[in-house]
Amino acid sequence: MSGFCGRRPSHFHFTPLHASWVNQIELWFARYTRWVLRHANHTSTAHLRERTEQFMHEHNQAARPYT
């Protein structure tokens, strides 16, 4: 690593773990799991796709940042 940094000017930005975009994705999938997958009885992949698209549409209508 020191050889790489020594050859190129660089600046590292450290993001706190609680501010990571990955946390936002994890929250979205947790909500998706609770509302679409858990306790669901999907009759086909088409039905699962329909429920997923419905969830995404409803989520996007009222989208706001997770806090």
C-alpha positions in Angstrom: 0.0 0.0 0.0 2.8 2.4 0.8 4.3 1.8 -2.6 1.1 2.6 -4.3 0.5 5.8 -2.2 4.0 6.9 -2.7 3.7 6.9 -6.5 0.3 8.7 -6.7 -1.0 11.7 -4.7 -3.9 10.5 -2.7 -6.3 11.4 0.1 -8.3 8.9 2.0 -11.8 9.8 3.3 -13.0 7.7 6.2 -16.7 7.3 6.4 -18.2 6.5 9.8 -19.9 3.1 9.8 -23.2 4.6 10.9 -23.2 6.9 7.8 -22.5 4.3 5.3 -24.8 3.9 2.3 -24.7 0.2 2.9 -26.8 0.8 6.1 -29.4 2.5 3.9 -29.6 -0.6 1.7 -29.8 -2.9 4.7 -32.8 -0.9 6.0 -34.5 -1.1 2.7 -34.1 -4.8 2.5 -35.3 -5.2 6.1 -38.5 -3.4 5.3 -38.9 -5.4 2.1 -38.5 -8.6 4.0 -41.1 -7.5 6.6 -43.7 -6.3 4.1 -43.2 -8.7 1.2 -41.4 -11.8 2.1 -42.2 -12.7 5.7 -45.3 -14.8 6.2 -46.1 -14.6 2.5 -47.6 -17.3 0.4 -46.5 -16.4 -3.2 -48.2 -18.7 -5.7 -45.6 -18.1 -8.4 -42.6 -16.0 -9.3 -44.9 -13.8 -11.3 -46.9 -13.1 -8.1 -43.7 -12.4 -6.1 -42.6 -10.0 -8.9 -46.0 -8.3 -8.8 -45.8 -7.8 -5.0 -42.2 -6.6 -5.2 -43.1 -4.0 -7.9 -46.1 -2.9 -5.8 -43.8 -2.5 -2.8 -41.3 -0.5 -4.7 -44.0 1.7 -6.2 -45.5 2.4 -2.8 -42.1 2.9 -1.2 -41.1 5.4 -3.9 -44.3 7.4 -3.5 -43.5 8.2 0.1 -39.7 8.0 -0.1 -37.7 9.8 2.5 -34.2 9.3 3.9 -33.8 6.7 6.6 -32.8 8.1 9.9 
